[in-house]
């Protein structure tokens, strides 16, 4: 029996996908900028940290959005 997902679970799943997209944008931006500014520049390290953060948030929000959370209604 498949349960209906609530609004917040759907929002979590959409936010997870958006986080993966933002991680890709940060990674591509880093790829094109690393030759100009170097790998040890604070801009490069912040883009690396942002990519890692968005990937981790995307994984967590996607897992929350896809799980079957039981109903706690009495």
PyMOL Python script that loads the backbone (N, CA, C, O; Angstrom):
from pymol import cmd

cmd.read_pdbstr("""\
ATOM      1  N   UNK A   1       0.840  -1.180   0.000  1.00  0.00           N
ATOM      2  CA  UNK A   1       0.000   0.000   0.000  1.00  0.00           C
ATOM      3  C   UNK A   1       0.885   1.243   0.000  1.00  0.00           C
ATOM      4  O   UNK A   1       1.655   1.468   0.934  1.00  0.00           O
ATOM      5  N   UNK A   2       0.770   2.023  -1.027  1.00  0.00           N
ATOM      6  CA  UNK A   2       1.565   3.238  -1.147  1.00  0.00           C
ATOM      7  C   UNK A   2       0.803   4.401  -0.536  1.00  0.00           C
ATOM      8  O   UNK A   2      -0.368   4.630  -0.839  1.00  0.00           O
ATOM      9  N   UNK A   3       1.492   5.129   0.329  1.00  0.00           N
ATOM     10  CA  UNK A   3       0.859   6.247   1.003  1.00  0.00           C
ATOM     11  C   UNK A   3       1.007   7.525   0.194  1.00  0.00           C
ATOM     12  O   UNK A   3       1.935   7.680  -0.599  1.00  0.00           O
ATOM     13  N   UNK A   4       0.076   8.425   0.414  1.00  0.00           N
ATOM     14  CA  UNK A   4       0.114   9.744  -0.229  1.00  0.00           C
ATOM     15  C   UNK A   4       1.148  10.606   0.490  1.00  0.00           C
ATOM     16  O   UNK A   4       1.151  10.678   1.719  1.00  0.00           O
ATOM     17  N   UNK A   5       2.014  11.252  -0.262  1.00  0.00           N
ATOM     18  CA  UNK A   5       3.024  12.135   0.314  1.00  0.00           C
ATOM     19  C   UNK A   5       2.383  13.458   0.709  1.00  0.00           C
ATOM     20  O   UNK A   5       1.519  13.979   0.004  1.00  0.00           O
ATOM     21  N   UNK A   6       2.816  13.988   1.836  1.00  0.00           N
ATOM     22  CA  UNK A   6       2.313  15.276   2.288  1.00  0.00           C
ATOM     23  C   UNK A   6       2.984  16.418   1.551  1.00  0.00           C
ATOM     24  O   UNK A   6       3.924  16.219   0.780  1.00  0.00           O
ATOM     25  N   UNK A   7       2.487  17.609   1.801  1.00  0.00           N
ATOM     26  CA  UNK A   7       3.017  18.801   1.138  1.00  0.00           C
ATOM     27  C   UNK A   7       4.485  19.025   1.489  1.00  0.00           C
ATOM     28  O   UNK A   7       5.290  19.355   0.618  1.00  0.00           O
ATOM     29  N   UNK A   8       4.832  18.847   2.759  1.00  0.00           N
ATOM     30  CA  UNK A   8       6.217  19.105   3.168  1.00  0.00           C
ATOM     31  C   UNK A   8       7.187  18.068   2.596  1.00  0.00           C
ATOM     32  O   UNK A   8       8.346  18.384   2.327  1.00  0.00           O
ATOM     33  N   UNK A   9       6.714  16.831   2.410  1.00  0.00           N
ATOM     34  CA  UNK A   9       7.577  15.839   1.781  1.00  0.00           C
ATOM     35  C   UNK A   9       7.803  16.158   0.308  1.00  0.00           C
ATOM     36  O   UNK A   9       8.909  15.989  -0.206  1.00  0.00           O
ATOM     37  N   UNK A  10       6.766  16.614  -0.362  1.00  0.00           N
ATOM     38  CA  UNK A  10       6.926  17.012  -1.763  1.00  0.00           C
ATOM     39  C   UNK A  10       7.854  18.218  -1.873  1.00  0.00           C
ATOM     40  O   UNK A  10       8.690  18.290  -2.774  1.00  0.00           O
ATOM     41  N   UNK A  11       7.700  19.158  -0.953  1.00  0.00           N
ATOM     42  CA  UNK A  11       8.575  20.331  -0.936  1.00  0.00           C
ATOM     43  C   UNK A  11      10.018  19.925  -0.654  1.00  0.00           C
ATOM     44  O   UNK A  11      10.947  20.495  -1.227  1.00  0.00           O
ATOM     45  N   UNK A  12      10.206  18.948   0.221  1.00  0.00           N
ATOM     46  CA  UNK A  12      11.543  18.454   0.522  1.00  0.00           C
ATOM     47  C   UNK A  12      12.185  17.813  -0.699  1.00  0.00           C
ATOM     48  O   UNK A  12      13.374  18.006  -0.956  1.00  0.00           O
ATOM     49  N   UNK A  13      11.402  17.055  -1.448  1.00  0.00           N
ATOM     50  CA  UNK A  13      11.933  16.411  -2.650  1.00  0.00           C
ATOM     51  C   UNK A  13      12.316  17.441  -3.710  1.00  0.00           C
ATOM     52  O   UNK A  13      13.357  17.314  -4.356  1.00  0.00           O
ATOM     53  N   UNK A  14      11.487  18.448  -3.888  1.00  0.00           N
ATOM     54  CA  UNK A  14      11.797  19.516  -4.852  1.00  0.00           C
ATOM     55  C   UNK A  14      13.031  20.295  -4.403  1.00  0.00           C
ATOM     56  O   UNK A  14      13.884  20.638  -5.221  1.00  0.00           O
ATOM     57  N   UNK A  15      13.123  20.573  -3.107  1.00  0.00           N
ATOM     58  CA  UNK A  15      14.286  21.298  -2.588  1.00  0.00           C
ATOM     59  C   UNK A  15      15.563  20.480  -2.742  1.00  0.00           C
ATOM     60  O   UNK A  15      16.633  21.041  -2.975  1.00  0.00           O
ATOM     61  N   UNK A  16      15.459  19.175  -2.616  1.00  0.00           N
ATOM     62  CA  UNK A  16      16.621  18.309  -2.834  1.00  0.00           C
ATOM     63  C   UNK A  16      17.108  18.370  -4.264  1.00  0.00           C
ATOM     64  O   UNK A  16      18.312  18.424  -4.514  1.00  0.00           O
ATOM     65  N   UNK A  17      16.171  18.363  -5.213  1.00  0.00           N
ATOM     66  CA  UNK A  17      16.553  18.466  -6.627  1.00  0.00           C
ATOM     67  C   UNK A  17      17.186  19.824  -6.910  1.00  0.00           C
ATOM     68  O   UNK A  17      18.169  19.911  -7.646  1.00  0.00           O
ATOM     69  N   UNK A  18      16.629  20.877  -6.333  1.00  0.00           N
ATOM     70  CA  UNK A  18      17.201  22.222  -6.510  1.00  0.00           C
ATOM     71  C   UNK A  18      18.604  22.276  -5.914  1.00  0.00           C
ATOM     72  O   UNK A  18      19.487  22.922  -6.479  1.00  0.00           O
ATOM     73  N   UNK A  19      18.822  21.608  -4.781  1.00  0.00           N
ATOM     74  CA  UNK A  19      20.158  21.582  -4.179  1.00  0.00           C
ATOM     75  C   UNK A  19      21.163  20.879  -5.082  1.00  0.00           C
ATOM     76  O   UNK A  19      22.309  21.317  -5.191  1.00  0.00           O
ATOM     77  N   UNK A  20      20.744  19.783  -5.734  1.00  0.00           N
ATOM     78  CA  UNK A  20      21.646  19.114  -6.676  1.00  0.00           C
ATOM     79  C   UNK A  20      21.964  20.008  -7.869  1.00  0.00           C
ATOM     80  O   UNK A  20      23.094  20.012  -8.358  1.00  0.00           O
ATOM     81  N   UNK A  21      20.992  20.752  -8.332  1.00  0.00           N
ATOM     82  CA  UNK A  21      21.226  21.678  -9.445  1.00  0.00           C
ATOM     83  C   UNK A  21      22.206  22.770  -9.024  1.00  0.00           C
ATOM     84  O   UNK A  21      23.114  23.113  -9.781  1.00  0.00           O
ATOM     85  N   UNK A  22      22.027  23.318  -7.820  1.00  0.00           N
ATOM     86  CA  UNK A  22      22.947  24.349  -7.329  1.00  0.00           C
ATOM     87  C   UNK A  22      24.356  23.798  -7.128  1.00  0.00           C
ATOM     88  O   UNK A  22      25.336  24.509  -7.353  1.00  0.00           O
ATOM     89  N   UNK A  23      24.466  22.538  -6.707  1.00  0.00           N
ATOM     90  CA  UNK A  23      25.786  21.912  -6.587  1.00  0.00           C
ATOM     91  C   UNK A  23      26.450  21.810  -7.951  1.00  0.00           C
ATOM     92  O   UNK A  23      27.651  22.045  -8.080  1.00  0.00           O
ATOM     93  N   UNK A  24      25.676  21.461  -8.961  1.00  0.00           N
ATOM     94  CA  UNK A  24      26.221  21.405 -10.315  1.00  0.00           C
ATOM     95  C   UNK A  24      26.662  22.762 -10.820  1.00  0.00           C
ATOM     96  O   UNK A  24      27.701  22.883 -11.469  1.00  0.00           O
ATOM     97  N   UNK A  25      25.865  23.795 -10.519  1.00  0.00           N
ATOM     98  CA  UNK A  25      26.223  25.156 -10.932  1.00  0.00           C
ATOM     99  C   UNK A  25      27.524  25.591 -10.258  1.00  0.00           C
ATOM    100  O   UNK A  25      28.405  26.154 -10.908  1.00  0.00           O
ATOM    101  N   UNK A  26      27.642  25.328  -8.956  1.00  0.00           N
ATOM    102  CA  UNK A  26      28.876  25.697  -8.248  1.00  0.00           C
ATOM    103  C   UNK A  26      30.073  24.922  -8.780  1.00  0.00           C
ATOM    104  O   UNK A  26      31.165  25.477  -8.905  1.00  0.00           O
ATOM    105  N   UNK A  27      29.876  23.644  -9.093  1.00  0.00           N
ATOM    106  CA  UNK A  27      30.972  22.843  -9.635  1.00  0.00           C
ATOM    107  C   UNK A  27      31.420  23.317 -11.002  1.00  0.00           C
ATOM    108  O   UNK A  27      32.618  23.382 -11.274  1.00  0.00           O
ATOM    109  N   UNK A  28      30.473  23.647 -11.863  1.00  0.00           N
ATOM    110  CA  UNK A  28      30.813  24.148 -13.207  1.00  0.00           C
ATOM    111  C   UNK A  28      31.489  25.504 -13.108  1.00  0.00           C
ATOM    112  O   UNK A  28      32.464  25.774 -13.809  1.00  0.00           O
ATOM    113  N   UNK A  29      30.966  26.357 -12.234  1.00  0.00           N
ATOM    114  CA  UNK A  29      31.566  27.680 -12.054  1.00  0.00           C
ATOM    115  C   UNK A  29      33.002  27.543 -11.542  1.00  0.00           C
ATOM    116  O   UNK A  29      33.893  28.263 -11.992  1.00  0.00           O
ATOM    117  N   UNK A  30      33.227  26.622 -10.607  1.00  0.00           N
ATOM    118  CA  UNK A  30      34.574  26.373 -10.109  1.00  0.00           C
ATOM    119  C   UNK A  30      35.474  25.853 -11.219  1.00  0.00           C
ATOM    120  O   UNK A  30      36.631  26.261 -11.323  1.00  0.00           O
ATOM    121  N   UNK A  31      34.956  24.960 -12.042  1.00  0.00           N
ATOM    122  CA  UNK A  31      35.752  24.383 -13.130  1.00  0.00           C
ATOM    123  C   UNK A  31      36.253  25.461 -14.080  1.00  0.00           C
ATOM    124  O   UNK A  31      37.398  25.407 -14.529  1.00  0.00           O
ATOM    125  N   UNK A  32      35.409  26.438 -14.391  1.00  0.00           N
ATOM    126  CA  UNK A  32      35.819  27.478 -15.328  1.00  0.00           C
ATOM    127  C   UNK A  32      36.641  28.585 -14.676  1.00  0.00           C
ATOM    128  O   UNK A  32      37.386  29.283 -15.364  1.00  0.00           O
ATOM    129  N   UNK A  33      36.520  28.755 -13.379  1.00  0.00           N
ATOM    130  CA  UNK A  33      37.236  29.843 -12.716  1.00  0.00           C
ATOM    131  C   UNK A  33      38.562  29.433 -12.092  1.00  0.00           C
ATOM    132  O   UNK A  33      39.374  30.301 -11.771  1.00  0.00           O
ATOM    133  N   UNK A  34      38.809  28.133 -11.908  1.00  0.00           N
ATOM    134  CA  UNK A  34      40.004  27.706 -11.184  1.00  0.00           C
ATOM    135  C   UNK A  34      41.286  28.057 -11.940  1.00  0.00           C
ATOM    136  O   UNK A  34      42.319  28.275 -11.307  1.00  0.00           O
ATOM    137  N   UNK A  35      41.252  28.117 -13.265  1.00  0.00           N
ATOM    138  CA  UNK A  35      42.449  28.495 -14.020  1.00  0.00           C
ATOM    139  C   UNK A  35      42.795  29.964 -13.825  1.00  0.00           C
ATOM    140  O   UNK A  35      43.971  30.327 -13.799  1.00  0.00           O
ATOM    141  N   UNK A  36      41.781  30.807 -13.687  1.00  0.00           N
ATOM    142  CA  UNK A  36      42.017  32.241 -13.533  1.00  0.00           C
ATOM    143  C   UNK A  36      42.481  32.613 -12.123  1.00  0.00           C
ATOM    144  O   UNK A  36      43.399  33.416 -11.958  1.00  0.00           O
ATOM    145  N   UNK A  37      41.847  32.032 -11.120  1.00  0.00           N
ATOM    146  CA  UNK A  37      42.094  32.491  -9.753  1.00  0.00           C
ATOM    147  C   UNK A  37      42.926  31.525  -8.928  1.00  0.00           C
ATOM    148  O   UNK A  37      43.377  31.889  -7.842  1.00  0.00           O
ATOM    149  N   UNK A  38      43.141  30.324  -9.401  1.00  0.00           N
ATOM    150  CA  UNK A  38      43.953  29.358  -8.670  1.00  0.00           C
ATOM    151  C   UNK A  38      43.111  28.510  -7.721  1.00  0.00           C
ATOM    152  O   UNK A  38      41.995  28.871  -7.349  1.00  0.00           O
ATOM    153  N   UNK A  39      43.686  27.370  -7.345  1.00  0.00           N
ATOM    154  CA  UNK A  39      42.949  26.426  -6.514  1.00  0.00           C
ATOM    155  C   UNK A  39      42.934  26.802  -5.039  1.00  0.00           C
ATOM    156  O   UNK A  39      42.067  26.348  -4.293  1.00  0.00           O
ATOM    157  N   UNK A  40      43.888  27.627  -4.611  1.00  0.00           N
ATOM    158  CA  UNK A  40      43.981  27.960  -3.186  1.00  0.00           C
ATOM    159  C   UNK A  40      43.445  29.345  -2.869  1.00  0.00           C
ATOM    160  O   UNK A  40      43.674  29.863  -1.775  1.00  0.00           O
ATOM    161  N   UNK A  41      42.752  29.936  -3.788  1.00  0.00           N
ATOM    162  CA  UNK A  41      42.104  31.227  -3.580  1.00  0.00           C
ATOM    163  C   UNK A  41      40.853  31.011  -2.730  1.00  0.00           C
ATOM    164  O   UNK A  41      40.208  29.969  -2.844  1.00  0.00           O
ATOM    165  N   UNK A  42      40.499  31.983  -1.874  1.00  0.00           N
ATOM    166  CA  UNK A  42      39.286  31.837  -1.061  1.00  0.00           C
ATOM    167  C   UNK A  42      38.006  31.658  -1.879  1.00  0.00           C
ATOM    168  O   UNK A  42      37.066  31.015  -1.412  1.00  0.00           O
ATOM    169  N   UNK A  43      37.955  32.209  -3.080  1.00  0.00           N
ATOM    170  CA  UNK A  43      36.780  32.020  -3.928  1.00  0.00           C
ATOM    171  C   UNK A  43      36.672  30.549  -4.347  1.00  0.00           C
ATOM    172  O   UNK A  43      35.579  29.984  -4.334  1.00  0.00           O
ATOM    173  N   UNK A  44      37.783  29.934  -4.712  1.00  0.00           N
ATOM    174  CA  UNK A  44      37.772  28.527  -5.105  1.00  0.00           C
ATOM    175  C   UNK A  44      37.384  27.632  -3.938  1.00  0.00           C
ATOM    176  O   UNK A  44      36.583  26.711  -4.097  1.00  0.00           O
ATOM    177  N   UNK A  45      37.944  27.898  -2.780  1.00  0.00           N
ATOM    178  CA  UNK A  45      37.614  27.050  -1.632  1.00  0.00           C
ATOM    179  C   UNK A  45      36.161  27.232  -1.200  1.00  0.00           C
ATOM    180  O   UNK A  45      35.530  26.274  -0.753  1.00  0.00           O
ATOM    181  N   UNK A  46      35.625  28.428  -1.323  1.00  0.00           N
ATOM    182  CA  UNK A  46      34.216  28.617  -0.970  1.00  0.00           C
ATOM    183  C   UNK A  46      33.302  27.934  -1.987  1.00  0.00           C
ATOM    184  O   UNK A  46      32.240  27.432  -1.616  1.00  0.00           O
ATOM    185  N   UNK A  47      33.694  27.906  -3.256  1.00  0.00           N
ATOM    186  CA  UNK A  47      32.910  27.180  -4.254  1.00  0.00           C
ATOM    187  C   UNK A  47      32.973  25.672  -4.014  1.00  0.00           C
ATOM    188  O   UNK A  47      31.979  24.970  -4.201  1.00  0.00           O
ATOM    189  N   UNK A  48      34.139  25.176  -3.600  1.00  0.00           N
ATOM    190  CA  UNK A  48      34.239  23.756  -3.250  1.00  0.00           C
ATOM    191  C   UNK A  48      33.368  23.428  -2.048  1.00  0.00           C
ATOM    192  O   UNK A  48      32.682  22.406  -2.037  1.00  0.00           O
ATOM    193  N   UNK A  49      33.392  24.289  -1.038  1.00  0.00           N
ATOM    194  CA  UNK A  49      32.573  24.068   0.152  1.00  0.00           C
ATOM    195  C   UNK A  49      31.088  24.158  -0.179  1.00  0.00           C
ATOM    196  O   UNK A  49      30.286  23.393   0.357  1.00  0.00           O
ATOM    197  N   UNK A  50      30.720  25.077  -1.050  1.00  0.00           N
ATOM    198  CA  UNK A  50      29.318  25.201  -1.452  1.00  0.00           C
ATOM    199  C   UNK A  50      28.854  23.967  -2.220  1.00  0.00           C
ATOM    200  O   UNK A  50      27.735  23.494  -2.022  1.00  0.00           O
ATOM    201  N   UNK A  51      29.709  23.448  -3.089  1.00  0.00           N
ATOM    202  CA  UNK A  51      29.369  22.237  -3.827  1.00  0.00           C
ATOM    203  C   UNK A  51      29.153  21.069  -2.876  1.00  0.00           C
ATOM    204  O   UNK A  51      28.175  20.334  -3.013  1.00  0.00           O
ATOM    205  N   UNK A  52      30.047  20.890  -1.918  1.00  0.00           N
ATOM    206  CA  UNK A  52      29.918  19.823  -0.932  1.00  0.00           C
ATOM    207  C   UNK A  52      28.650  19.999  -0.096  1.00  0.00           C
ATOM    208  O   UNK A  52      27.934  19.030   0.157  1.00  0.00           O
ATOM    209  N   UNK A  53      28.373  21.222   0.329  1.00  0.00           N
ATOM    210  CA  UNK A  53      27.184  21.504   1.136  1.00  0.00           C
ATOM    211  C   UNK A  53      25.911  21.185   0.369  1.00  0.00           C
ATOM    212  O   UNK A  53      25.022  20.521   0.903  1.00  0.00           O
ATOM    213  N   UNK A  54      25.805  21.640  -0.866  1.00  0.00           N
ATOM    214  CA  UNK A  54      24.589  21.412  -1.642  1.00  0.00           C
ATOM    215  C   UNK A  54      24.392  19.933  -1.964  1.00  0.00           C
ATOM    216  O   UNK A  54      23.254  19.468  -2.020  1.00  0.00           O
ATOM    217  N   UNK A  55      25.469  19.188  -2.177  1.00  0.00           N
ATOM    218  CA  UNK A  55      25.334  17.753  -2.402  1.00  0.00           C
ATOM    219  C   UNK A  55      24.798  17.072  -1.146  1.00  0.00           C
ATOM    220  O   UNK A  55      23.880  16.257  -1.230  1.00  0.00           O
ATOM    221  N   UNK A  56      25.358  17.395   0.008  1.00  0.00           N
ATOM    222  CA  UNK A  56      24.899  16.783   1.259  1.00  0.00           C
ATOM    223  C   UNK A  56      23.449  17.142   1.564  1.00  0.00           C
ATOM    224  O   UNK A  56      22.671  16.276   1.963  1.00  0.00           O
ATOM    225  N   UNK A  57      23.076  18.401   1.382  1.00  0.00           N
ATOM    226  CA  UNK A  57      21.694  18.820   1.613  1.00  0.00           C
ATOM    227  C   UNK A  57      20.756  18.133   0.622  1.00  0.00           C
ATOM    228  O   UNK A  57      19.656  17.722   0.991  1.00  0.00           O
ATOM    229  N   UNK A  58      21.181  18.010  -0.617  1.00  0.00           N
ATOM    230  CA  UNK A  58      20.363  17.344  -1.617  1.00  0.00           C
ATOM    231  C   UNK A  58      20.109  15.884  -1.284  1.00  0.00           C
ATOM    232  O   UNK A  58      18.997  15.389  -1.469  1.00  0.00           O
ATOM    233  N   UNK A  59      21.128  15.191  -0.794  1.00  0.00           N
ATOM    234  CA  UNK A  59      20.961  13.790  -0.413  1.00  0.00           C
ATOM    235  C   UNK A  59      19.974  13.667   0.748  1.00  0.00           C
ATOM    236  O   UNK A  59      19.069  12.834   0.711  1.00  0.00           O
ATOM    237  N   UNK A  60      20.145  14.482   1.759  1.00  0.00           N
ATOM    238  CA  UNK A  60      19.280  14.408   2.935  1.00  0.00           C
ATOM    239  C   UNK A  60      17.837  14.752   2.584  1.00  0.00           C
ATOM    240  O   UNK A  60      16.920  14.036   2.988  1.00  0.00           O
ATOM    241  N   UNK A  61      17.621  15.826   1.846  1.00  0.00           N
ATOM    242  CA  UNK A  61      16.256  16.219   1.500  1.00  0.00           C
ATOM    243  C   UNK A  61      15.590  15.223   0.558  1.00  0.00           C
ATOM    244  O   UNK A  61      14.379  15.016   0.637  1.00  0.00           O
ATOM    245  N   UNK A  62      16.356  14.610  -0.325  1.00  0.00           N
ATOM    246  CA  UNK A  62      15.795  13.598  -1.210  1.00  0.00           C
ATOM    247  C   UNK A  62      15.386  12.359  -0.422  1.00  0.00           C
ATOM    248  O   UNK A  62      14.338  11.774  -0.696  1.00  0.00           O
ATOM    249  N   UNK A  63      16.185  11.958   0.537  1.00  0.00           N
ATOM    250  CA  UNK A  63      15.831  10.816   1.384  1.00  0.00           C
ATOM    251  C   UNK A  63      14.572  11.116   2.191  1.00  0.00           C
ATOM    252  O   UNK A  63      13.692  10.263   2.303  1.00  0.00           O
ATOM    253  N   UNK A  64      14.479  12.311   2.752  1.00  0.00           N
ATOM    254  CA  UNK A  64      13.283  12.694   3.503  1.00  0.00           C
ATOM    255  C   UNK A  64      12.060  12.700   2.596  1.00  0.00           C
ATOM    256  O   UNK A  64      10.987  12.256   3.004  1.00  0.00           O
ATOM    257  N   UNK A  65      12.207  13.193   1.381  1.00  0.00           N
ATOM    258  CA  UNK A  65      11.085  13.272   0.462  1.00  0.00           C
ATOM    259  C   UNK A  65      10.611  11.932  -0.053  1.00  0.00           C
ATOM    260  O   UNK A  65       9.448  11.806  -0.437  1.00  0.00           O
ATOM    261  N   UNK A  66      11.475  10.918  -0.077  1.00  0.00           N
ATOM    262  CA  UNK A  66      11.097   9.620  -0.647  1.00  0.00           C
ATOM    263  C   UNK A  66      10.693   8.583   0.389  1.00  0.00           C
ATOM    264  O   UNK A  66      10.167   7.536   0.010  1.00  0.00           O
ATOM    265  N   UNK A  67      10.911   8.820   1.677  1.00  0.00           N
ATOM    266  CA  UNK A  67      10.570   7.819   2.680  1.00  0.00           C
ATOM    267  C   UNK A  67       9.065   7.786   2.924  1.00  0.00           C
ATOM    268  O   UNK A  67       8.356   8.761   2.677  1.00  0.00           O
ATOM    269  N   UNK A  68       8.601   6.648   3.412  1.00  0.00           N
ATOM    270  CA  UNK A  68       7.199   6.499   3.797  1.00  0.00           C
ATOM    271  C   UNK A  68       7.095   6.792   5.294  1.00  0.00           C
ATOM    272  O   UNK A  68       7.387   5.936   6.129  1.00  0.00           O
ATOM    273  N   UNK A  69       6.683   7.990   5.612  1.00  0.00           N
ATOM    274  CA  UNK A  69       6.526   8.404   6.990  1.00  0.00           C
ATOM    275  C   UNK A  69       5.137   7.984   7.456  1.00  0.00           C
ATOM    276  O   UNK A  69       4.143   8.295   6.799  1.00  0.00           O
ATOM    277  N   UNK A  70       5.059   7.272   8.599  1.00  0.00           N
ATOM    278  CA  UNK A  70       3.757   6.815   9.048  1.00  0.00           C
ATOM    279  C   UNK A  70       2.886   7.988   9.534  1.00  0.00           C
ATOM    280  O   UNK A  70       3.381   9.039   9.941  1.00  0.00           O
ATOM    281  N   UNK A  71       1.599   7.762   9.472  1.00  0.00           N
ATOM    282  CA  UNK A  71       0.659   8.761   9.940  1.00  0.00           C
ATOM    283  C   UNK A  71       0.526   8.642  11.452  1.00  0.00           C
ATOM    284  O   UNK A  71       0.354   7.540  11.974  1.00  0.00           O
ATOM    285  N   UNK A  72       0.602   9.745  12.148  1.00  0.00           N
ATOM    286  CA  UNK A  72       0.484   9.750  13.596  1.00  0.00           C
ATOM    287  C   UNK A  72      -0.882  10.220  14.063  1.00  0.00           C
ATOM    288  O   UNK A  72      -1.037  10.663  15.201  1.00  0.00           O
ATOM    289  N   UNK A  73      -1.871  10.125  13.186  1.00  0.00           N
ATOM    290  CA  UNK A  73      -3.224  10.512  13.549  1.00  0.00           C
ATOM    291  C   UNK A  73      -3.842   9.457  14.447  1.00  0.00           C
ATOM    292  O   UNK A  73      -3.604   8.262  14.270  1.00  0.00           O
ATOM    293  N   UNK A  74      -4.624   9.895  15.399  1.00  0.00           N
ATOM    294  CA  UNK A  74      -5.296   8.970  16.307  1.00  0.00           C
ATOM    295  C   UNK A  74      -6.612   8.505  15.758  1.00  0.00           C
ATOM    296  O   UNK A  74      -7.307   7.719  16.402  1.00  0.00           O
TER     297      UNK A  74
END
""", "prot")
cmd.dss("prot")
cmd.show_as("cartoon", "prot")
cmd.util.cbc("prot")
cmd.orient("prot")
